[in-house]
Amino acid sequence: MSQINKTACAGTLESSDIMIFVEKDGKGIEVDLKSTVGKQFGDQIKAVIIKTLTDLGATDVKVIANDRGALDCTIKARVQAAYYRAIDCADYKRGA
């Protein structure tokens, strides 16, 4: 299991995208979500974020997400990118 070394982000605030910030936290996986479609899809967005981090082996992570209607595949990709940046993953930097 990798340790978060720094706060990192991925994504944009453009339409159909999501900005994800991840930082170290000692309280499990915590998600703070702001979304233009939060009333309809907020639970689903949070579930995708949590599942993605769980699949990556993350345990103590705070996520700040600002969603603009991103699809699940985009949410997953942004979470993965932010997490890999936060743990300084060498494979991610090489593009593997």
N, C-alpha and C positions, 0 to 999 in steps of 0.2 A: 504494500500500500504506500502510495506517495504522499508526501507532506506538502501542504500549500506553503510556499515561501513568500508570496507577495500577493497583493490585490491585482487582479487582471480583469480585462474586459474583452468582449467580442460583439460585433454587430453594429447596427446603425439605428438612427431614429427615423429612417425613411419608412414610408408606407409598406406594409407586408414584411417587415423585418422586426427584429427584437434586439435590444441592447441588454447584454448580460454582464453583470459584475459579479465576481466571486472573490470571497475573502475568507480567511481563517476564522473559525468560530468554534467554541467548545460546547455547543448545545445541539449537536446532531446536524441535520440538514434543515435550514430555515430559509423560507422563500418569502421575499417581500415583492409583491407583484403590483405594477400599475399597468393597466391595459385599456385600450379603446374598446375592446370586446370582452372585458372582464366579467360582466354580468352574465353573458351567454357562455363563455368558454374559460373563465378563470380557473375552475377546478381542473379542467383538462390540461391547461398550460402548466399549472403547478405539478400535476402528475407526471407530465413529460419531463420536466426539469428534475424532479426527484428521482424518477426511474433512470434517467441518463446518468446522474451523479452516482446512484447506487451501482449501476452497471460498471462504472469506472472505478469503483472501490472507495469512493469518497465517503467520509463519515462526519466530519465536523466542518461544515461549509455554510456560510451565509451567502445567499444569492439575492441580488437586487436586480429585478427584471423590469424593463420598460418596453412593453409590447405594443406594436402597431399593426396587429392582425397577421402575425407570422403563422405559417403552416407548421405542423408538428415536426417535419423534417428540418425546417430552418431552425426551430427552437433547439432541437437536439444538436445540430451542427454548431450553433453558437455556444451552447453550454459546454460541449466538448472542447472547442477552441479556447474558451476562457479558462477552463480547468487546466488544460495542458499548458497554457501560458503561466498560470499561477503556480504550477509545480515545476516549471522550467524543464519540461520534458524534452530531452535531446532528440528523440525520434520525431516529435512534432516540428522542431526547428529544421530538421533535415527534410521534412516533407514526406516521411515514411508513412 
